[in-house]
Amino acid sequence: MASRSVDDLLPEVRDKVLAFVNGCAARGVTIMVYCTHRGPEEQALLYERGRTLPGPVVTKAKSWQSAHQYRRAADCVPMVLGKPLWKYEKNSPEWVIFGEEVEKAGLEWAGKWQRFREYVHVQDLSGKTISQLFIAEVPTEATT
């Protein structure tokens, strides 16, 4: 099961996620972090949704193609009256603040991606690509 704890992120990513969450809180928006580290097996299952498993496609990333496996990403959502605001609305004050604070904290917001926007996803790859992270961090035996 995926982690919800920011403590499971790399320290430098955790600090940025906390800065984002605290920045939103200072502006009156509570943020729920609901996924941080996710193992490759769980990523594989998510990838199969909308393909070989029922439900909509929720990711284009296979195992080891997501920043979650490298402890560099978090999925978060603004809360309104104690409930998650799952639906993104461009002019929603909560989502506007969300996007502004993500960038202030030095994180990349997938809500600005050109393809397959994922409004709940924030990450910090430290200037690397997923391929570079894979080569540097994944033991060969994990991929066989």
PyMOL commands that place a pseudoatom at each C-alpha (Angstrom):
pseudoatom trace, name=CA, resn=MET, resi=1, chain=A, elem=C, hetatm=0, pos=[0.000, 0.000, 0.000]
pseudoatom trace, name=CA, resn=ALA, resi=2, chain=A, elem=C, hetatm=0, pos=[1.270, 3.455, -0.868]
pseudoatom trace, name=CA, resn=SER, resi=3, chain=A, elem=C, hetatm=0, pos=[2.479, 5.705, 1.903]
pseudoatom trace, name=CA, resn=ARG, resi=4, chain=A, elem=C, hetatm=0, pos=[0.743, 8.915, 2.924]
pseudoatom trace, name=CA, resn=SER, resi=5, chain=A, elem=C, hetatm=0, pos=[3.625, 10.056, 5.097]
pseudoatom trace, name=CA, resn=VAL, resi=6, chain=A, elem=C, hetatm=0, pos=[5.829, 12.926, 3.944]
pseudoatom trace, name=CA, resn=ASP, resi=7, chain=A, elem=C, hetatm=0, pos=[8.546, 11.299, 6.042]
pseudoatom trace, name=CA, resn=ASP, resi=8, chain=A, elem=C, hetatm=0, pos=[8.792, 8.631, 3.334]
pseudoatom trace, name=CA, resn=LEU, resi=9, chain=A, elem=C, hetatm=0, pos=[9.981, 11.242, 0.826]
pseudoatom trace, name=CA, resn=LEU, resi=10, chain=A, elem=C, hetatm=0, pos=[13.621, 12.191, 0.347]
pseudoatom trace, name=CA, resn=PRO, resi=11, chain=A, elem=C, hetatm=0, pos=[14.437, 14.887, 2.938]
pseudoatom trace, name=CA, resn=GLU, resi=12, chain=A, elem=C, hetatm=0, pos=[14.830, 17.684, 0.365]
pseudoatom trace, name=CA, resn=VAL, resi=13, chain=A, elem=C, hetatm=0, pos=[11.523, 16.751, -1.303]
pseudoatom trace, name=CA, resn=ARG, resi=14, chain=A, elem=C, hetatm=0, pos=[9.785, 16.402, 2.070]
pseudoatom trace, name=CA, resn=ASP, resi=15, chain=A, elem=C, hetatm=0, pos=[10.906, 19.916, 3.002]
pseudoatom trace, name=CA, resn=LYS, resi=16, chain=A, elem=C, hetatm=0, pos=[9.476, 21.344, -0.231]
pseudoatom trace, name=CA, resn=VAL, resi=17, chain=A, elem=C, hetatm=0, pos=[6.182, 19.474, 0.172]
pseudoatom trace, name=CA, resn=LEU, resi=18, chain=A, elem=C, hetatm=0, pos=[5.888, 20.772, 3.747]
pseudoatom trace, name=CA, resn=ALA, resi=19, chain=A, elem=C, hetatm=0, pos=[6.644, 24.314, 2.551]
pseudoatom trace, name=CA, resn=PHE, resi=20, chain=A, elem=C, hetatm=0, pos=[3.870, 23.942, -0.043]
pseudoatom trace, name=CA, resn=VAL, resi=21, chain=A, elem=C, hetatm=0, pos=[1.379, 22.561, 2.517]
pseudoatom trace, name=CA, resn=ASN, resi=22, chain=A, elem=C, hetatm=0, pos=[2.265, 25.287, 5.033]
pseudoatom trace, name=CA, resn=GLY, resi=23, chain=A, elem=C, hetatm=0, pos=[2.089, 27.995, 2.356]
pseudoatom trace, name=CA, resn=CYS, resi=24, chain=A, elem=C, hetatm=0, pos=[-1.415, 26.858, 1.451]
pseudoatom trace, name=CA, resn=ALA, resi=25, chain=A, elem=C, hetatm=0, pos=[-2.418, 26.738, 5.131]
pseudoatom trace, name=CA, resn=ALA, resi=26, chain=A, elem=C, hetatm=0, pos=[-1.173, 30.303, 5.620]
pseudoatom trace, name=CA, resn=ARG, resi=27, chain=A, elem=C, hetatm=0, pos=[-3.558, 31.317, 2.844]
pseudoatom trace, name=CA, resn=GLY, resi=28, chain=A, elem=C, hetatm=0, pos=[-6.507, 29.412, 4.327]
pseudoatom trace, name=CA, resn=VAL, resi=29, chain=A, elem=C, hetatm=0, pos=[-6.327, 26.214, 2.260]
pseudoatom trace, name=CA, resn=THR, resi=30, chain=A, elem=C, hetatm=0, pos=[-5.840, 22.847, 3.932]
pseudoatom trace, name=CA, resn=ILE, resi=31, chain=A, elem=C, hetatm=0, pos=[-4.002, 20.259, 1.848]
pseudoatom trace, name=CA, resn=MET, resi=32, chain=A, elem=C, hetatm=0, pos=[-4.395, 16.504, 2.237]
pseudoatom trace, name=CA, resn=VAL, resi=33, chain=A, elem=C, hetatm=0, pos=[-1.328, 14.514, 1.169]
pseudoatom trace, name=CA, resn=TYR, resi=34, chain=A, elem=C, hetatm=0, pos=[-2.650, 11.088, 0.252]
pseudoatom trace, name=CA, resn=CYS, resi=35, chain=A, elem=C, hetatm=0, pos=[0.242, 9.397, -1.558]
pseudoatom trace, name=CA, resn=THR, resi=36, chain=A, elem=C, hetatm=0, pos=[4.003, 9.785, -1.259]
pseudoatom trace, name=CA, resn=HIS, resi=37, chain=A, elem=C, hetatm=0, pos=[6.150, 6.687, -1.770]
pseudoatom trace, name=CA, resn=ARG, resi=38, chain=A, elem=C, hetatm=0, pos=[4.621, 3.956, -3.909]
pseudoatom trace, name=CA, resn=GLY, resi=39, chain=A, elem=C, hetatm=0, pos=[6.365, 0.676, -4.633]
pseudoatom trace, name=CA, resn=PRO, resi=40, chain=A, elem=C, hetatm=0, pos=[6.821, -0.735, -8.126]
pseudoatom trace, name=CA, resn=GLU, resi=41, chain=A, elem=C, hetatm=0, pos=[4.203, -3.467, -7.623]
pseudoatom trace, name=CA, resn=GLU, resi=42, chain=A, elem=C, hetatm=0, pos=[1.526, -0.929, -6.718]
pseudoatom trace, name=CA, resn=GLN, resi=43, chain=A, elem=C, hetatm=0, pos=[2.577, 1.279, -9.627]
pseudoatom trace, name=CA, resn=ALA, resi=44, chain=A, elem=C, hetatm=0, pos=[2.144, -1.692, -11.966]
pseudoatom trace, name=CA, resn=LEU, resi=45, chain=A, elem=C, hetatm=0, pos=[-1.404, -2.224, -10.672]
pseudoatom trace, name=CA, resn=LEU, resi=46, chain=A, elem=C, hetatm=0, pos=[-2.261, 1.459, -11.120]
pseudoatom trace, name=CA, resn=TYR, resi=47, chain=A, elem=C, hetatm=0, pos=[-0.920, 1.329, -14.663]
pseudoatom trace, name=CA, resn=GLU, resi=48, chain=A, elem=C, hetatm=0, pos=[-3.231, -1.588, -15.464]
pseudoatom trace, name=CA, resn=ARG, resi=49, chain=A, elem=C, hetatm=0, pos=[-6.361, 0.406, -14.470]
pseudoatom trace, name=CA, resn=GLY, resi=50, chain=A, elem=C, hetatm=0, pos=[-8.270, 1.233, -17.607]
pseudoatom trace, name=CA, resn=ARG, resi=51, chain=A, elem=C, hetatm=0, pos=[-6.168, -1.250, -19.542]
pseudoatom trace, name=CA, resn=THR, resi=52, chain=A, elem=C, hetatm=0, pos=[-6.486, -4.804, -18.200]
pseudoatom trace, name=CA, resn=LEU, resi=53, chain=A, elem=C, hetatm=0, pos=[-8.254, -3.819, -14.954]
pseudoatom trace, name=CA, resn=PRO, resi=54, chain=A, elem=C, hetatm=0, pos=[-11.582, -2.005, -14.603]
pseudoatom trace, name=CA, resn=GLY, resi=55, chain=A, elem=C, hetatm=0, pos=[-11.733, 1.760, -14.156]
pseudoatom trace, name=CA, resn=PRO, resi=56, chain=A, elem=C, hetatm=0, pos=[-10.353, 4.809, -15.898]
pseudoatom trace, name=CA, resn=VAL, resi=57, chain=A, elem=C, hetatm=0, pos=[-6.718, 5.226, -16.892]
pseudoatom trace, name=CA, resn=VAL, resi=58, chain=A, elem=C, hetatm=0, pos=[-5.086, 7.006, -13.947]
pseudoatom trace, name=CA, resn=THR, resi=59, chain=A, elem=C, hetatm=0, pos=[-1.425, 6.974, -14.957]
pseudoatom trace, name=CA, resn=LYS, resi=60, chain=A, elem=C, hetatm=0, pos=[0.804, 6.617, -17.987]
pseudoatom trace, name=CA, resn=ALA, resi=61, chain=A, elem=C, hetatm=0, pos=[3.726, 5.519, -15.809]
pseudoatom trace, name=CA, resn=LYS, resi=62, chain=A, elem=C, hetatm=0, pos=[4.687, 1.862, -15.506]
pseudoatom trace, name=CA, resn=SER, resi=63, chain=A, elem=C, hetatm=0, pos=[6.834, 0.579, -12.621]
pseudoatom trace, name=CA, resn=TRP, resi=64, chain=A, elem=C, hetatm=0, pos=[9.981, 2.674, -12.141]
pseudoatom trace, name=CA, resn=GLN, resi=65, chain=A, elem=C, hetatm=0, pos=[8.595, 5.354, -14.499]
pseudoatom trace, name=CA, resn=SER, resi=66, chain=A, elem=C, hetatm=0, pos=[6.965, 7.373, -11.708]
pseudoatom trace, name=CA, resn=ALA, resi=67, chain=A, elem=C, hetatm=0, pos=[8.674, 9.783, -9.327]
pseudoatom trace, name=CA, resn=HIS, resi=68, chain=A, elem=C, hetatm=0, pos=[6.759, 8.065, -6.506]
pseudoatom trace, name=CA, resn=GLN, resi=69, chain=A, elem=C, hetatm=0, pos=[9.077, 5.050, -6.682]
pseudoatom trace, name=CA, resn=TYR, resi=70, chain=A, elem=C, hetatm=0, pos=[12.075, 7.357, -6.161]
pseudoatom trace, name=CA, resn=ARG, resi=71, chain=A, elem=C, hetatm=0, pos=[10.484, 9.106, -3.131]
pseudoatom trace, name=CA, resn=ARG, resi=72, chain=A, elem=C, hetatm=0, pos=[10.315, 12.335, -5.100]
pseudoatom trace, name=CA, resn=ALA, resi=73, chain=A, elem=C, hetatm=0, pos=[6.554, 12.877, -5.541]
pseudoatom trace, name=CA, resn=ALA, resi=74, chain=A, elem=C, hetatm=0, pos=[3.367, 13.430, -3.608]
pseudoatom trace, name=CA, resn=ASP, resi=75, chain=A, elem=C, hetatm=0, pos=[-0.280, 13.348, -4.595]
pseudoatom trace, name=CA, resn=CYS, resi=76, chain=A, elem=C, hetatm=0, pos=[-2.237, 16.015, -2.747]
pseudoatom trace, name=CA, resn=VAL, resi=77, chain=A, elem=C, hetatm=0, pos=[-5.650, 17.630, -2.876]
pseudoatom trace, name=CA, resn=PRO, resi=78, chain=A, elem=C, hetatm=0, pos=[-7.140, 20.797, -1.376]
pseudoatom trace, name=CA, resn=MET, resi=79, chain=A, elem=C, hetatm=0, pos=[-9.830, 20.345, 1.240]
pseudoatom trace, name=CA, resn=VAL, resi=80, chain=A, elem=C, hetatm=0, pos=[-13.093, 22.297, 1.448]
pseudoatom trace, name=CA, resn=LEU, resi=81, chain=A, elem=C, hetatm=0, pos=[-15.151, 22.024, 4.618]
pseudoatom trace, name=CA, resn=GLY, resi=82, chain=A, elem=C, hetatm=0, pos=[-13.194, 18.914, 5.578]
pseudoatom trace, name=CA, resn=LYS, resi=83, chain=A, elem=C, hetatm=0, pos=[-13.746, 17.118, 2.267]
pseudoatom trace, name=CA, resn=PRO, resi=84, chain=A, elem=C, hetatm=0, pos=[-11.270, 16.603, -0.576]
pseudoatom trace, name=CA, resn=LEU, resi=85, chain=A, elem=C, hetatm=0, pos=[-11.835, 18.758, -3.653]
pseudoatom trace, name=CA, resn=TRP, resi=86, chain=A, elem=C, hetatm=0, pos=[-11.106, 16.012, -6.181]
pseudoatom trace, name=CA, resn=LYS, resi=87, chain=A, elem=C, hetatm=0, pos=[-12.419, 17.869, -9.219]
pseudoatom trace, name=CA, resn=TYR, resi=88, chain=A, elem=C, hetatm=0, pos=[-10.003, 20.446, -10.606]
pseudoatom trace, name=CA, resn=GLU, resi=89, chain=A, elem=C, hetatm=0, pos=[-11.583, 23.762, -11.535]
pseudoatom trace, name=CA, resn=LYS, resi=90, chain=A, elem=C, hetatm=0, pos=[-9.295, 26.381, -13.049]
pseudoatom trace, name=CA, resn=ASN, resi=91, chain=A, elem=C, hetatm=0, pos=[-10.863, 29.326, -11.201]
pseudoatom trace, name=CA, resn=SER, resi=92, chain=A, elem=C, hetatm=0, pos=[-11.426, 27.590, -7.873]
pseudoatom trace, name=CA, resn=PRO, resi=93, chain=A, elem=C, hetatm=0, pos=[-9.605, 29.669, -5.232]
pseudoatom trace, name=CA, resn=GLU, resi=94, chain=A, elem=C, hetatm=0, pos=[-8.334, 26.481, -3.568]
pseudoatom trace, name=CA, resn=TRP, resi=95, chain=A, elem=C, hetatm=0, pos=[-6.796, 25.178, -6.795]
pseudoatom trace, name=CA, resn=VAL, resi=96, chain=A, elem=C, hetatm=0, pos=[-5.357, 28.589, -7.694]
pseudoatom trace, name=CA, resn=ILE, resi=97, chain=A, elem=C, hetatm=0, pos=[-3.606, 28.752, -4.311]
pseudoatom trace, name=CA, resn=PHE, resi=98, chain=A, elem=C, hetatm=0, pos=[-2.538, 25.105, -4.687]
pseudoatom trace, name=CA, resn=GLY, resi=99, chain=A, elem=C, hetatm=0, pos=[-0.780, 25.840, -8.001]
pseudoatom trace, name=CA, resn=GLU, resi=100, chain=A, elem=C, hetatm=0, pos=[0.831, 29.051, -6.775]
pseudoatom trace, name=CA, resn=GLU, resi=101, chain=A, elem=C, hetatm=0, pos=[2.188, 27.480, -3.595]
pseudoatom trace, name=CA, resn=VAL, resi=102, chain=A, elem=C, hetatm=0, pos=[3.531, 24.407, -5.418]
pseudoatom trace, name=CA, resn=GLU, resi=103, chain=A, elem=C, hetatm=0, pos=[5.692, 26.669, -7.541]
pseudoatom trace, name=CA, resn=LYS, resi=104, chain=A, elem=C, hetatm=0, pos=[6.727, 28.878, -4.613]
pseudoatom trace, name=CA, resn=ALA, resi=105, chain=A, elem=C, hetatm=0, pos=[7.981, 25.765, -2.823]
pseudoatom trace, name=CA, resn=GLY, resi=106, chain=A, elem=C, hetatm=0, pos=[10.149, 24.829, -5.811]
pseudoatom trace, name=CA, resn=LEU, resi=107, chain=A, elem=C, hetatm=0, pos=[8.132, 21.796, -6.849]
pseudoatom trace, name=CA, resn=GLU, resi=108, chain=A, elem=C, hetatm=0, pos=[6.972, 20.792, -10.316]
pseudoatom trace, name=CA, resn=TRP, resi=109, chain=A, elem=C, hetatm=0, pos=[3.191, 20.691, -10.684]
pseudoatom trace, name=CA, resn=ALA, resi=110, chain=A, elem=C, hetatm=0, pos=[1.797, 18.075, -13.067]
pseudoatom trace, name=CA, resn=GLY, resi=111, chain=A, elem=C, hetatm=0, pos=[-1.222, 20.350, -13.475]
pseudoatom trace, name=CA, resn=LYS, resi=112, chain=A, elem=C, hetatm=0, pos=[0.932, 22.369, -15.875]
pseudoatom trace, name=CA, resn=TRP, resi=113, chain=A, elem=C, hetatm=0, pos=[2.099, 19.435, -17.960]
pseudoatom trace, name=CA, resn=GLN, resi=114, chain=A, elem=C, hetatm=0, pos=[1.196, 19.632, -21.634]
pseudoatom trace, name=CA, resn=ARG, resi=115, chain=A, elem=C, hetatm=0, pos=[0.168, 15.977, -21.834]
pseudoatom trace, name=CA, resn=PHE, resi=116, chain=A, elem=C, hetatm=0, pos=[-1.783, 13.970, -19.278]
pseudoatom trace, name=CA, resn=ARG, resi=117, chain=A, elem=C, hetatm=0, pos=[-2.198, 16.703, -16.706]
pseudoatom trace, name=CA, resn=GLU, resi=118, chain=A, elem=C, hetatm=0, pos=[-2.408, 15.307, -13.220]
pseudoatom trace, name=CA, resn=TYR, resi=119, chain=A, elem=C, hetatm=0, pos=[-3.587, 18.135, -10.970]
pseudoatom trace, name=CA, resn=VAL, resi=120, chain=A, elem=C, hetatm=0, pos=[-2.977, 16.309, -7.689]
pseudoatom trace, name=CA, resn=HIS, resi=121, chain=A, elem=C, hetatm=0, pos=[0.650, 15.394, -8.472]
pseudoatom trace, name=CA, resn=VAL, resi=122, chain=A, elem=C, hetatm=0, pos=[3.705, 17.386, -7.360]
pseudoatom trace, name=CA, resn=GLN, resi=123, chain=A, elem=C, hetatm=0, pos=[7.327, 16.292, -7.704]
pseudoatom trace, name=CA, resn=ASP, resi=124, chain=A, elem=C, hetatm=0, pos=[10.969, 17.269, -7.537]
pseudoatom trace, name=CA, resn=LEU, resi=125, chain=A, elem=C, hetatm=0, pos=[13.339, 15.377, -9.796]
pseudoatom trace, name=CA, resn=SER, resi=126, chain=A, elem=C, hetatm=0, pos=[16.273, 17.683, -8.950]
pseudoatom trace, name=CA, resn=GLY, resi=127, chain=A, elem=C, hetatm=0, pos=[16.886, 18.387, -12.619]
pseudoatom trace, name=CA, resn=LYS, resi=128, chain=A, elem=C, hetatm=0, pos=[17.085, 14.721, -13.566]
pseudoatom trace, name=CA, resn=THR, resi=129, chain=A, elem=C, hetatm=0, pos=[14.921, 12.633, -15.848]
pseudoatom trace, name=CA, resn=ILE, resi=130, chain=A, elem=C, hetatm=0, pos=[13.170, 9.474, -14.726]
pseudoatom trace, name=CA, resn=SER, resi=131, chain=A, elem=C, hetatm=0, pos=[15.618, 7.529, -16.921]
pseudoatom trace, name=CA, resn=GLN, resi=132, chain=A, elem=C, hetatm=0, pos=[18.572, 9.076, -15.090]
pseudoatom trace, name=CA, resn=LEU, resi=133, chain=A, elem=C, hetatm=0, pos=[17.012, 8.267, -11.708]
pseudoatom trace, name=CA, resn=PHE, resi=134, chain=A, elem=C, hetatm=0, pos=[16.396, 4.698, -12.845]
pseudoatom trace, name=CA, resn=ILE, resi=135, chain=A, elem=C, hetatm=0, pos=[20.013, 4.194, -13.917]
pseudoatom trace, name=CA, resn=ALA, resi=136, chain=A, elem=C, hetatm=0, pos=[21.361, 5.762, -10.720]
pseudoatom trace, name=CA, resn=GLU, resi=137, chain=A, elem=C, hetatm=0, pos=[18.999, 4.281, -8.152]
pseudoatom trace, name=CA, resn=VAL, resi=138, chain=A, elem=C, hetatm=0, pos=[17.392, 1.012, -9.234]
pseudoatom trace, name=CA, resn=PRO, resi=139, chain=A, elem=C, hetatm=0, pos=[19.378, -2.152, -8.571]
pseudoatom trace, name=CA, resn=THR, resi=140, chain=A, elem=C, hetatm=0, pos=[19.629, -4.388, -11.637]
pseudoatom trace, name=CA, resn=GLU, resi=141, chain=A, elem=C, hetatm=0, pos=[17.986, -7.296, -9.803]
pseudoatom trace, name=CA, resn=ALA, resi=142, chain=A, elem=C, hetatm=0, pos=[14.857, -5.185, -9.188]
pseudoatom trace, name=CA, resn=THR, resi=143, chain=A, elem=C, hetatm=0, pos=[14.170, -4.994, -12.909]
pseudoatom trace, name=CA, resn=THR, resi=144, chain=A, elem=C, hetatm=0, pos=[14.577, -8.647, -13.834]
for i in range(1, 144): cmd.bond("trace and resi %d" % i, "trace and resi %d" % (i + 1))
show_as sticks, trace
zoom trace
